Amino acid sequence: MAQHRPAALVTGSASGIGRAAALRLAQAGYDVAINYRRSEAAARQTLAELESLGGRHLALRADVSDDEEVAALASAAGETFGRLDALVNNAGMTSQTPPDDLDGVDLAEWDRVFAVNVRGLFQVTRACAPRLRAAGGSVVNVASIVGLRPGPQPLAYAASKAAVVSLTRTLSRVLAPEVRVNAVAPGWIAGEWMRRTLGDDYERLMARRATWTPMRRNVTEQDVAETIFSLIASNPFVTGETIVIDGGYAATT
């Protein structure tokens, strides 16, 4: 009887951290379902990269803030693979309001950030819980360093990532003992996200950040993916934790 390969679902994985995590899992022999909402072309490209590594892989469209779409997402991944060993909750968004602009906060935008970053994480985890429990699986949530300490991010985003840290702890109790739930909190990641955040100051501020970091460089998407994979594949008695990935910056400044 043929053995099933382990299977994973990674939300928000057409590009960025989600893509890097999906590829890392596929390299380790996982079948991976990636998820996207609007970036179909990028998702198809990531799917092709996954398929080049062997195994069965899916690209599934769903808005994680829509519970009906989430149910269909979890069902499609679970029925295709016959199991679900890992869930990476990476889908997220931010607002465009500057961090110090209280009056500029748009409440509809605030609600949308929380609907995706917090409620979406909960909905996906709940939908996947039966299969994760059956497999003795693992959940990794993508938080952020600004969920733990202040940083140059919009208020809604920072508050939502603090909620992710809290949810990680709560879900680790709710899903125990079958499922471990942890989070990663990346620092400033070199790439498009911080380029949008910092604008014209990107090169100068990222270079300064690197000089202040004990590891003397900034975080990459691959760094984050490696930690996500480690939390899934090993660390069998670690749950409810949030791992900071910033080369020692937060610990020393």
Backbone as CSV, one residue per row, in Angstrom:
resi,resn,N_x,N_y,N_z,CA_x,CA_y,CA_z,C_x,C_y,C_z
1,MET,0.854,-1.197,0.000,0.000,0.000,0.000,0.888,1.245,0.000
2,ALA,0.626,2.144,-0.942,1.452,3.342,-1.071,1.222,4.281,0.111
3,GLN,2.282,4.875,0.587,2.177,5.822,1.675,1.845,7.199,1.129
4,HIS,0.973,7.914,1.864,0.682,9.292,1.491,1.848,10.187,1.906
5,ARG,2.202,11.118,1.026,3.152,12.150,1.417,2.454,13.092,2.396
6,PRO,3.208,13.733,3.295,2.586,14.744,4.145,2.068,15.892,3.283
7,ALA,1.033,16.567,3.768,0.383,17.624,2.988,0.259,18.900,3.802
8,ALA,0.344,20.017,3.106,0.283,21.318,3.771,-0.584,22.281,2.984
9,LEU,-1.193,23.209,3.687,-1.910,24.337,3.088,-1.219,25.608,3.546
10,VAL,-0.879,26.472,2.592,-0.235,27.755,2.898,-1.109,28.856,2.321
11,THR,-1.671,29.695,3.164,-2.523,30.773,2.666,-1.673,31.966,2.247
12,GLY,-2.221,32.756,1.318,-1.504,33.938,0.847,-0.141,33.598,0.295
13,SER,-0.095,32.595,-0.597,1.212,32.028,-0.967,1.557,32.159,-2.440
14,ALA,0.952,33.113,-3.130,1.349,33.347,-4.520,2.742,33.964,-4.586
15,SER,3.120,34.701,-3.554,4.417,35.386,-3.556,4.865,35.576,-2.110
16,GLY,6.034,36.186,-1.940,6.509,36.575,-0.623,6.793,35.410,0.308
17,ILE,6.537,35.617,1.601,6.805,34.601,2.612,6.031,33.326,2.319
18,GLY,4.774,33.465,1.920,3.961,32.292,1.643,4.541,31.427,0.548
19,ARG,4.991,32.054,-0.510,5.629,31.310,-1.609,6.885,30.608,-1.112
20,ALA,7.724,31.322,-0.371,8.972,30.729,0.130,8.676,29.544,1.038
21,ALA,7.645,29.660,1.887,7.289,28.557,2.781,6.765,27.364,1.992
22,ALA,5.944,27.622,0.984,5.410,26.534,0.162,6.529,25.779,-0.537
23,LEU,7.486,26.497,-1.094,8.603,25.857,-1.781,9.471,25.063,-0.802
24,ARG,9.661,25.608,0.397,10.476,24.880,1.383,9.802,23.563,1.780
25,LEU,8.508,23.592,1.945,7.770,22.379,2.287,7.830,21.364,1.144
26,ALA,7.671,21.849,-0.082,7.740,20.947,-1.230,9.121,20.320,-1.349
27,GLN,10.156,21.095,-1.081,11.525,20.558,-1.119,11.704,19.438,-0.097
28,ALA,10.939,19.487,0.980,11.036,18.476,2.032,10.092,17.301,1.799
29,GLY,9.402,17.286,0.664,8.559,16.148,0.338,7.088,16.309,0.648
30,TYR,6.645,17.525,0.924,5.229,17.778,1.178,4.485,18.027,-0.131
31,ASP,3.238,17.540,-0.199,2.295,18.038,-1.195,1.732,19.339,-0.637
32,VAL,1.630,20.374,-1.479,1.286,21.705,-0.970,0.127,22.309,-1.751
33,ALA,-0.843,22.808,-1.022,-1.904,23.623,-1.606,-1.580,25.082,-1.309
34,ILE,-1.391,25.870,-2.361,-1.181,27.298,-2.164,-2.507,28.011,-2.367
35,ASN,-2.606,29.193,-1.817,-3.856,29.951,-1.839,-3.579,31.391,-2.264
36,TYR,-4.506,31.938,-3.015,-4.404,33.327,-3.440,-5.807,33.909,-3.525
37,ARG,-5.896,35.241,-3.540,-7.193,35.892,-3.731,-7.266,36.583,-5.078
38,ARG,-6.234,37.375,-5.402,-6.252,38.121,-6.663,-5.091,37.804,-7.581
39,SER,-3.980,37.353,-7.021,-2.742,37.222,-7.795,-2.669,35.884,-8.525
40,GLU,-3.579,35.671,-9.467,-3.637,34.372,-10.133,-2.378,34.090,-10.941
41,ALA,-1.869,35.086,-11.669,-0.678,34.855,-12.495,0.509,34.445,-11.629
42,ALA,0.700,35.142,-10.515,1.797,34.796,-9.617,1.584,33.422,-9.000
43,ALA,0.332,33.090,-8.681,0.038,31.780,-8.105,0.359,30.672,-9.105
44,ARG,0.020,30.887,-10.362,0.311,29.880,-11.381,1.821,29.686,-11.545
45,GLN,2.550,30.762,-11.440,4.007,30.662,-11.539,4.576,29.888,-10.344
46,THR,4.081,30.180,-9.152,4.526,29.448,-7.967,4.138,27.979,-8.063
47,LEU,2.939,27.711,-8.570,2.503,26.327,-8.741,3.445,25.572,-9.676
48,ALA,3.861,26.217,-10.743,4.791,25.573,-11.676,6.116,25.257,-10.987
49,GLU,6.576,26.169,-10.138,7.816,25.911,-9.393,7.649,24.729,-8.448
50,LEU,6.511,24.642,-7.803,6.244,23.521,-6.913,6.223,22.203,-7.691
51,GLU,5.561,22.212,-8.836,5.436,20.986,-9.626,6.786,20.507,-10.133
52,SER,7.722,21.426,-10.337,9.053,21.035,-10.791,9.815,20.261,-9.715
53,LEU,9.330,20.346,-8.463,9.973,19.648,-7.353,9.382,18.264,-7.122
54,GLY,8.354,17.918,-7.893,7.701,16.628,-7.723,6.549,16.701,-6.740
55,GLY,5.709,15.673,-6.729,4.566,15.647,-5.833,3.323,16.245,-6.464
56,ARG,2.256,16.292,-5.676,0.985,16.875,-6.118,0.789,18.223,-5.438
57,HIS,0.449,19.214,-6.218,0.289,20.551,-5.668,-0.933,21.227,-6.276
58,LEU,-1.529,22.147,-5.534,-2.748,22.837,-5.957,-2.598,24.342,-5.781
59,ALA,-3.275,25.097,-6.628,-3.427,26.537,-6.422,-4.917,26.808,-6.284
60,LEU,-5.332,27.305,-5.135,-6.743,27.464,-4.820,-7.064,28.916,-4.502
61,ARG,-8.057,29.442,-5.192,-8.463,30.820,-4.935,-9.473,30.855,-3.794
62,ALA,-9.249,31.740,-2.835,-10.205,31.949,-1.745,-9.841,33.215,-0.994
63,ASP,-10.863,33.949,-0.588,-10.691,35.091,0.301,-10.806,34.553,1.729
64,VAL,-9.735,34.626,2.503,-9.752,34.013,3.829,-10.716,34.711,4.782
65,SER,-11.192,35.904,4.435,-12.164,36.576,5.286,-13.591,36.109,5.009
66,ASP,-13.780,35.283,3.986,-15.096,34.762,3.619,-15.192,33.317,4.096
67,ASP,-16.022,33.050,5.079,-16.041,31.732,5.706,-16.495,30.626,4.750
68,GLU,-17.390,30.922,3.832,-17.820,29.912,2.859,-16.669,29.553,1.917
69,GLU,-15.923,30.546,1.480,-14.777,30.273,0.618,-13.695,29.512,1.380
70,VAL,-13.543,29.821,2.647,-12.565,29.109,3.478,-12.950,27.643,3.615
71,ALA,-14.231,27.378,3.834,-14.682,25.990,3.954,-14.383,25.214,2.680
72,ALA,-14.616,25.847,1.531,-14.329,25.195,0.250,-12.828,24.987,0.066
73,LEU,-12.031,25.952,0.520,-10.573,25.850,0.435,-10.066,24.651,1.240
74,ALA,-10.492,24.562,2.486,-10.052,23.470,3.353,-10.514,22.125,2.817
75,SER,-11.737,22.092,2.301,-12.276,20.844,1.755,-11.495,20.394,0.532
76,ALA,-11.184,21.316,-0.363,-10.460,20.970,-1.589,-9.071,20.431,-1.265
77,ALA,-8.386,21.080,-0.337,-7.038,20.616,0.032,-7.112,19.255,0.712
78,GLY,-8.026,19.108,1.655,-8.126,17.859,2.398,-8.551,16.687,1.541
79,GLU,-9.510,16.898,0.651,-9.990,15.804,-0.188,-8.968,15.413,-1.243
80,THR,-8.224,16.379,-1.754,-7.207,16.062,-2.766,-6.078,15.243,-2.166
81,PHE,-5.610,15.649,-1.006,-4.449,14.998,-0.407,-4.816,13.832,0.519
82,GLY,-6.059,13.828,1.002,-6.473,12.775,1.917,-6.016,12.997,3.347
83,ARG,-5.320,14.097,3.597,-4.814,14.416,4.927,-4.340,15.862,4.938
84,LEU,-4.084,16.388,6.111,-3.488,17.722,6.229,-2.593,17.721,7.454
85,ASP,-1.289,17.822,7.218,-0.305,17.764,8.290,0.157,19.136,8.756
86,ALA,0.012,20.139,7.920,0.538,21.457,8.276,-0.318,22.553,7.665
87,LEU,-0.473,23.621,8.428,-1.163,24.819,7.964,-0.285,26.015,8.269
88,VAL,-0.017,26.820,7.255,0.697,28.077,7.441,-0.268,29.210,7.146
89,ASN,-0.635,29.947,8.175,-1.536,31.095,8.025,-0.709,32.336,7.707
90,ASN,-0.536,32.586,6.418,0.291,33.710,5.990,-0.519,34.841,5.359
91,ALA,-1.721,34.560,4.902,-2.514,35.590,4.211,-2.654,36.821,5.092
92,GLY,-2.367,37.969,4.525,-2.455,39.196,5.305,-2.438,40.421,4.427
93,MET,-2.813,41.538,5.019,-2.803,42.805,4.304,-2.511,43.911,5.298
94,THR,-2.199,45.077,4.779,-1.969,46.234,5.626,-2.816,47.388,5.118
95,SER,-2.744,48.512,5.792,-3.423,49.722,5.323,-2.372,50.694,4.811
96,GLN,-2.823,51.751,4.209,-1.904,52.736,3.645,-1.756,53.974,4.518
97,THR,-2.397,53.961,5.689,-2.350,55.126,6.565,-1.016,55.186,7.305
98,PRO,-0.324,56.321,7.291,0.935,56.436,8.039,0.746,56.090,9.516
99,PRO,1.754,55.507,10.146,1.620,55.015,11.520,1.163,56.047,12.540
100,ASP,1.531,57.312,12.363,1.214,58.323,13.367,-0.030,59.146,13.030
101,ASP,-0.737,58.767,11.974,-1.883,59.549,11.502,-3.177,58.999,12.101
102,LEU,-3.491,59.406,13.327,-4.711,58.943,13.980,-5.953,59.352,13.201
103,ASP,-6.011,60.612,12.792,-7.202,61.115,12.119,-7.379,60.525,10.726
104,GLY,-6.288,60.018,10.159,-6.373,59.487,8.805,-6.817,58.039,8.729
105,VAL,-6.974,57.381,9.873,-7.368,55.972,9.862,-8.783,55.829,9.319
106,ASP,-8.912,55.053,8.280,-10.216,54.747,7.682,-10.761,53.495,8.368
107,LEU,-11.913,53.603,9.009,-12.419,52.487,9.806,-12.835,51.297,8.955
108,ALA,-13.275,51.552,7.744,-13.596,50.430,6.863,-12.326,49.661,6.503
109,GLU,-11.237,50.401,6.281,-9.960,49.759,5.998,-9.466,49.010,7.234
110,TRP,-9.622,49.605,8.410,-9.262,48.933,9.659,-9.982,47.591,9.755
111,ASP,-11.292,47.613,9.507,-12.075,46.384,9.607,-11.627,45.342,8.588
112,ARG,-11.258,45.784,7.399,-10.799,44.844,6.381,-9.469,44.193,6.783
113,VAL,-8.554,44.976,7.363,-7.284,44.424,7.831,-7.537,43.341,8.875
114,PHE,-8.423,43.624,9.820,-8.711,42.625,10.856,-9.478,41.431,10.302
115,ALA,-10.339,41.666,9.322,-11.085,40.561,8.724,-10.144,39.560,8.062
116,VAL,-9.099,40.057,7.411,-8.145,39.171,6.736,-7.127,38.619,7.722
117,ASN,-6.476,39.490,8.470,-5.324,39.085,9.283,-5.695,38.297,10.529
118,VAL,-6.866,38.572,11.095,-7.239,37.946,12.366,-8.399,36.964,12.183
119,ARG,-9.543,37.473,11.723,-10.675,36.566,11.533,-10.362,35.511,10.486
120,GLY,-9.643,35.901,9.427,-9.286,34.941,8.388,-8.424,33.829,8.940
121,LEU,-7.437,34.180,9.757,-6.580,33.168,10.377,-7.419,32.199,11.206
122,PHE,-8.352,32.731,11.993,-9.204,31.877,12.812,-10.073,30.974,11.945
123,GLN,-10.676,31.537,10.914,-11.584,30.756,10.069,-10.857,29.615,9.370
124,VAL,-9.673,29.894,8.839,-8.915,28.841,8.151,-8.506,27.757,9.136
125,THR,-8.041,28.164,10.307,-7.625,27.179,11.310,-8.803,26.314,11.737
126,ARG,-9.931,26.927,11.969,-11.117,26.166,12.372,-11.536,25.179,11.288
127,ALA,-11.506,25.609,10.034,-11.917,24.735,8.940,-10.968,23.556,8.757
128,CYS,-9.698,23.777,9.059,-8.681,22.731,8.879,-8.493,21.862,10.117
129,ALA,-9.058,22.265,11.239,-8.785,21.599,12.516,-9.066,20.100,12.510
130,PRO,-10.188,19.624,11.964,-10.415,18.171,12.019,-9.319,17.356,11.343
131,ARG,-8.874,17.777,10.178,-7.821,17.032,9.484,-6.466,17.212,10.157
132,LEU,-6.209,18.405,10.695,-4.957,18.610,11.425,-4.915,17.733,12.670
133,ARG,-6.017,17.642,13.372,-6.072,16.784,14.561,-5.848,15.326,14.177
134,ALA,-6.470,14.893,13.094,-6.330,13.497,12.672,-4.890,13.153,12.318
135,ALA,-4.159,14.139,11.814,-2.773,13.902,11.392,-1.759,14.200,12.480
136,GLY,-2.215,14.742,13.617,-1.252,15.205,14.621,-0.407,16.325,14.062
137,GLY,-1.063,17.297,13.442,-0.382,18.297,12.637,0.127,19.508,13.391
138,SER,0.519,20.508,12.607,1.144,21.715,13.141,0.630,22.935,12.392
139,VAL,0.413,24.008,13.125,0.007,25.297,12.549,1.098,26.312,12.835
140,VAL,1.455,27.090,11.823,2.361,28.216,12.025,1.683,29.471,11.493
141,ASN,1.523,30.453,12.356,0.929,31.731,11.986,2.025,32.758,11.726
142,VAL,1.843,33.569,10.706,2.830,34.609,10.402,2.382,35.904,11.069
143,ALA,3.061,36.250,12.143,2.813,37.503,12.844,3.800,38.546,12.321
144,SER,4.330,39.372,13.189,5.297,40.398,12.799,5.940,40.951,14.058
145,ILE,7.140,41.452,13.914,7.802,42.076,15.043,6.978,43.246,15.581
146,VAL,6.188,43.913,14.718,5.377,45.037,15.204,4.172,44.567,16.000
147,GLY,3.917,43.252,16.026,2.918,42.728,16.937,3.456,42.556,18.348
148,LEU,4.766,42.740,18.497,5.429,42.578,19.791,6.026,43.877,20.322
149,ARG,6.413,44.777,19.413,6.998,46.045,19.813,6.696,47.071,18.739
150,PRO,6.701,48.370,19.051,6.354,49.389,18.064,7.295,49.381,16.863
151,GLY,6.771,49.777,15.722,7.564,49.872,14.505,6.852,50.751,13.495
152,PRO,7.488,51.027,12.360,6.921,51.947,11.373,5.871,51.272,10.489
153,GLN,4.822,50.752,11.111,3.745,50.111,10.379,2.423,50.751,10.769
154,PRO,1.445,50.758,9.864,0.137,51.338,10.191,-0.481,50.719,11.438
155,LEU,-1.267,51.502,12.150,-1.845,51.066,13.412,-2.670,49.801,13.268
156,ALA,-3.491,49.737,12.241,-4.361,48.567,12.060,-3.528,47.306,11.869
157,TYR,-2.474,47.409,11.082,-1.616,46.245,10.824,-0.930,45.788,12.103
158,ALA,-0.337,46.731,12.832,0.376,46.372,14.059,-0.574,45.739,15.067
159,ALA,-1.754,46.319,15.233,-2.720,45.769,16.187,-3.186,44.380,15.756
160,SER,-3.362,44.187,14.457,-3.800,42.873,13.982,-2.739,41.813,14.225
161,LYS,-1.474,42.175,14.092,-0.410,41.202,14.315,-0.240,40.902,15.805
162,ALA,-0.535,41.861,16.669,-0.574,41.568,18.101,-1.691,40.572,18.394
163,ALA,-2.805,40.716,17.701,-3.906,39.769,17.856,-3.504,38.379,17.378
164,VAL,-2.692,38.300,16.326,-2.202,37.005,15.849,-1.364,36.317,16.934
165,VAL,-0.516,37.081,17.607,0.288,36.518,18.696,-0.624,35.967,19.791
166,SER,-1.644,36.723,20.152,-2.577,36.279,21.184,-3.347,35.044,20.739
167,LEU,-3.832,35.040,19.509,-4.563,33.892,18.979,-3.699,32.640,18.946
168,THR,-2.437,32.818,18.641,-1.518,31.678,18.619,-1.492,30.993,19.976
169,ARG,-1.411,31.770,21.025,-1.392,31.196,22.376,-2.721,30.510,22.688
170,THR,-3.819,31.185,22.370,-5.134,30.622,22.677,-5.384,29.341,21.894
171,LEU,-5.083,29.360,20.596,-5.318,28.179,19.768,-4.413,27.020,20.155
172,SER,-3.229,27.315,20.683,-2.346,26.232,21.104,-2.979,25.433,22.242
173,ARG,-3.787,26.082,23.047,-4.503,25.376,24.118,-5.724,24.648,23.558
174,VAL,-6.470,25.335,22.704,-7.711,24.769,22.170,-7.440,23.519,21.338
175,LEU,-6.363,23.516,20.557,-6.078,22.403,19.648,-5.171,21.340,20.250
176,ALA,-4.672,21.568,21.462,-3.831,20.569,22.130,-4.693,19.372,22.562
177,PRO,-4.108,18.190,22.667,-2.684,17.883,22.470,-2.336,17.448,21.055
178,GLU,-3.338,17.328,20.187,-3.057,16.771,18.859,-2.272,17.727,17.964
179,VAL,-2.548,19.017,18.069,-1.996,19.990,17.118,-1.175,21.035,17.861
180,ARG,0.026,21.289,17.378,0.857,22.373,17.902,0.588,23.641,17.105
181,VAL,0.560,24.768,17.783,0.307,26.059,17.135,1.381,27.048,17.574
182,ASN,2.152,27.529,16.634,3.194,28.514,16.911,3.104,29.663,15.911
183,ALA,3.925,30.664,16.112,3.956,31.809,15.206,5.383,32.242,14.960
184,VAL,5.588,32.927,13.852,6.855,33.595,13.572,6.599,35.097,13.507
185,ALA,7.576,35.850,13.976,7.482,37.313,13.969,8.705,37.871,13.266
186,PRO,8.648,37.995,11.939,9.803,38.519,11.208,10.046,39.994,11.508
187,GLY,11.311,40.376,11.425,11.665,41.787,11.458,11.523,42.385,10.068
188,TRP,12.340,43.374,9.770,12.259,44.037,8.467,12.790,43.095,7.381
189,ILE,11.916,42.661,6.510,12.302,41.715,5.470,12.729,42.480,4.219
190,ALA,13.916,42.173,3.753,14.383,42.808,2.513,13.465,42.395,1.375
191,GLY,12.928,43.385,0.648,12.056,43.054,-0.468,10.921,44.038,-0.636
192,GLU,9.929,43.615,-1.383,8.880,44.518,-1.861,8.031,45.089,-0.729
193,TRP,7.721,44.273,0.293,6.851,44.757,1.371,7.473,45.966,2.069
194,MET,8.728,45.860,2.475,9.372,46.983,3.146,9.676,48.113,2.181
195,ARG,9.863,47.793,0.909,10.067,48.852,-0.078,8.822,49.734,-0.162
196,ARG,7.649,49.106,-0.123,6.401,49.881,-0.135,6.251,50.669,1.161
197,THR,6.638,50.059,2.272,6.469,50.711,3.576,7.386,51.917,3.735
198,LEU,8.632,51.770,3.319,9.636,52.811,3.556,9.782,53.795,2.403
199,GLY,9.268,53.438,1.223,9.301,54.346,0.083,10.715,54.727,-0.326
200,ASP,10.932,56.002,-0.533,12.236,56.478,-1.009,13.354,56.272,0.011
201,ASP,12.987,56.038,1.264,14.000,55.834,2.304,14.426,54.375,2.437
202,TYR,13.903,53.502,1.576,14.128,52.057,1.724,15.612,51.701,1.821
203,GLU,16.403,52.101,0.842,17.814,51.688,0.809,18.568,52.198,2.030
204,ARG,18.346,53.453,2.376,19.073,54.051,3.505,18.685,53.388,4.826
205,LEU,17.380,53.226,5.051,16.931,52.679,6.325,17.229,51.183,6.454
206,MET,17.141,50.456,5.361,17.461,49.029,5.433,18.956,48.821,5.678
207,ALA,19.782,49.668,5.061,21.227,49.572,5.298,21.554,49.895,6.750
208,ARG,20.913,50.916,7.294,21.144,51.262,8.694,20.675,50.136,9.608
209,ARG,19.532,49.555,9.285,19.012,48.443,10.085,19.998,47.270,10.100
210,ALA,20.581,46.994,8.951,21.535,45.881,8.864,22.759,46.144,9.743
211,THR,23.246,47.372,9.768,24.438,47.679,10.577,24.133,47.562,12.066
212,TRP,22.862,47.760,12.458,22.467,47.662,13.862,22.070,46.240,14.261
213,THR,22.052,45.326,13.308,21.651,43.941,13.562,22.883,43.086,13.826
214,PRO,22.905,42.320,14.910,24.080,41.508,15.211,24.526,40.615,14.063
215,MET,23.579,40.089,13.258,23.931,39.219,12.140,24.378,40.006,10.908
216,ARG,24.333,41.341,10.999,24.859,42.247,9.985,24.162,42.144,8.617
217,ARG,22.915,41.738,8.618,22.108,41.786,7.399,20.644,41.789,7.804
218,ASN,19.769,42.027,6.844,18.336,42.007,7.109,17.745,40.634,6.813
219,VAL,16.548,40.425,7.302,15.864,39.142,7.143,15.472,38.938,5.683
220,THR,15.489,37.687,5.236,14.988,37.347,3.906,13.758,36.453,4.045
221,GLU,13.021,36.341,2.955,11.858,35.445,2.945,12.290,34.004,3.202
222,GLN,13.454,33.641,2.721,13.953,32.278,2.924,14.275,32.024,4.398
223,ASP,14.776,33.043,5.110,15.005,32.906,6.546,13.702,32.561,7.264
224,VAL,12.655,33.272,6.912,11.359,33.051,7.550,10.823,31.669,7.197
225,ALA,10.945,31.300,5.924,10.465,29.987,5.488,11.181,28.865,6.220
226,GLU,12.470,29.025,6.471,13.238,27.983,7.154,12.753,27.803,8.591
227,THR,12.440,28.902,9.255,11.933,28.806,10.620,10.532,28.205,10.635
228,ILE,9.693,28.604,9.688,8.359,28.004,9.576,8.472,26.493,9.414
229,PHE,9.354,26.067,8.516,9.525,24.636,8.288,10.025,23.928,9.547
230,SER,10.956,24.543,10.245,11.479,23.944,11.469,10.381,23.749,12.502
231,LEU,9.504,24.733,12.655,8.410,24.618,13.623,7.441,23.510,13.229
232,ILE,7.281,23.286,11.932,6.387,22.229,11.461,7.033,20.853,11.603
233,ALA,8.265,20.738,11.169,8.892,19.420,11.020,9.589,18.919,12.264
234,SER,9.915,19.796,13.182,10.625,19.372,14.387,10.020,20.091,15.590
235,ASN,10.785,20.337,16.617,10.279,21.021,17.817,8.986,20.386,18.338
236,PRO,8.990,19.075,18.610,7.748,18.369,18.927,7.077,18.774,20.230
237,PHE,7.792,19.464,21.120,7.193,19.858,22.394,7.107,21.377,22.528
238,VAL,7.156,22.078,21.392,7.040,23.540,21.386,5.687,23.922,20.823
239,THR,4.905,24.634,21.614,3.610,25.124,21.137,3.258,26.404,21.890
240,GLY,2.486,27.258,21.229,2.086,28.522,21.834,3.157,29.589,21.810
241,GLU,4.221,29.370,21.069,5.343,30.304,21.064,5.362,31.173,19.806
242,THR,5.958,32.348,19.938,6.180,33.243,18.803,7.678,33.449,18.665
243,ILE,8.226,33.027,17.532,9.664,33.080,17.300,10.018,34.342,16.513
244,VAL,10.832,35.189,17.096,11.291,36.411,16.431,12.401,36.054,15.455
245,ILE,12.284,36.554,14.229,13.291,36.299,13.199,13.813,37.647,12.723
246,ASP,14.855,38.130,13.352,15.371,39.458,12.983,16.874,39.570,13.181
247,GLY,17.576,38.431,13.259,19.020,38.469,13.407,19.510,39.065,14.700
248,GLY,18.649,39.106,15.718,19.042,39.629,17.023,18.775,41.106,17.238
249,TYR,18.130,41.778,16.257,17.921,43.224,16.373,17.073,43.574,17.597
250,ALA,15.910,42.906,17.745,15.009,43.262,18.848,15.617,42.936,20.200
251,ALA,16.487,41.942,20.240,17.078,41.520,21.510,18.204,42.446,21.971
252,THR,18.733,43.266,21.068,19.944,44.023,21.389,19.790,45.530,21.210
253,THR,18.644,45.998,20.803,18.461,47.451,20.612,17.328,47.968,21.469
